[in-house]
Amino acid sequence: MVTDIGTGILPSTLDTLSDRLRERNARVVVIGLGYVGLPLAVSFAASGFRVVGLEMDPERVEQINRGESYISDIPSEAMAAAVQADRLQATGDPRIIAHADVVLITVPTPYTKTKQPDMTYVLRAATDVYENLHAGMLVVLESTTYPGTTQELVQPILEQRGLRAGVDFALAYSPERIEPGNRKFNLATTPKIVGGTTEQATELAALLYGHVVESVVRVSTPRVAEMAKLMENTFRHVNIALANEMAVLAAKMDIDIWEVIEAAATKPFGFMPFLPGPGVGGHCIPIDPYYFAWKAQEYEGYARLIELAGIINDQMPDYVVERVADKLNDSGKSLRNSQVFVIGVTYKKDVPDMRESPALKVIDRLLRKGARVEYHDPHIPELRNGVGQMQSAPLTPETLRAADCVVVLTDHTDLSWSDVAAHSPLVLDTRNALRNHRGPNVVRL
């Protein structure tokens, strides 16, 4: 049975779609209900649109239809209100696309083991849209990808049945810019970039997103929008690598890199502070720069700075393990058979998200070198990695005192860092969480 998202005659022209968007009568389908798609679906539903999420995970479909959120940034109350108002529902049936006026593609874009783009999910979503495409539809790709994806990969698939982008349907790219856990900037307050294959497509996309965001930024083409997203994350990737490289060198020079950064940040111009850490994580920073580096090869170009930044950031988990081994050695202990207590396994603080988390690499390397490892993370009660399964241990004075070394990998706000400093015989703090707790037992990255 195909879920219905409205009645009435499907729009036959893009001009009709423009009217439906203004009146919020357009029916919206969001493909992929993860950290990007679910907030988008809830926002459009809250603004008055009827929205159906297309999701391949049946458990997520059931949760959404019960009004239960599985993403920390979306309160279940907000989702339940949208479901009860008959503005939001979910399905696993791609035939729902045939009933839509607007389709937003927000599927993952990971990379392969050789760090090349993996477009499997985008291709599958584009095929689902192609099989249900009709005239008068707006299709927007949001998944982060390399410049040219919208027009070189998605558009040919959609046009296989004879419908033409810019004539029969509108096609645009609008990069997602959501940062999980960011309380200051959310979907509504972060400017939305839109670039269509035609000026009309750009205006239709801008009209759509104008209902849920405060500011829409129009650019000339999808390629500009695609590259803008890669530019944002590559900027962070490279500058984090700089901070990591300087942290490693500062430690050799017996200089406190955190104090250095604080001092440099007092300059009111020409400097933006980036912080070192155990590596980079999440779905954007560790992956997106490689999409650009891969695409650059098509033009006989080499993204040397990006690739070098990746090498530096990828080496940080190994550096953390080396620091643990060195500090244990200073205490007359070997890493093998030592009890190491890891605090935090998510890729950033205050979110239950482990995508590409460097903490997983640190734990894996510690275990392979013979350390006995426990972890604590209030957001991750159970952890599975390549070595085995672990349960989050309580953060108590007893567990801290029992460790030979405590390693802070994620600086969750709600943890008692004073207890960590007071009861741990040795702490390696990779996040500056113990900035207010100095002592001979506290070593910072």
Secondary structure, 3 states (H helix, E strand, C coil): CCCCCCCCCCCCCHHHHHHHHHCCCCEEEEECCCCCHHHHHHHHHHCCCEEEEECCCHHHHHHHHCCCCCCCCCCHHHHHHHHHCCCEEEECCHHHHHHCCEEEECCCCCECCCCCECCHHHHHHHHHHHHHCCCCCEEEECCCCCCCHHHHHHHHHHHHHCCCECCCEEEEECCCCCCCCCCCCCCCCCCEEEEECCHHHHHHHHHHHCCCCCCEEECCCHHHHHHHHHHHHHHHHHHHHHHHHHHHHHHHCCCCHHHHHHHHCCCCCCCCCCCCCCCCCCCCCCCHHHHHHHHHHHHCCCCHHHHHHHHHHHHHHHHHHHHHHHHHHHCCCCCCCCEEEEECCCCCCCCCCCCCCHHHHHHHHHHHCCCEEEEECCCCCEEECCCCEEECCCCCHHHHHHCCEEEECCCCCCCCHHHHHHHCCCEEECCCCCCCCCCCCEEEC
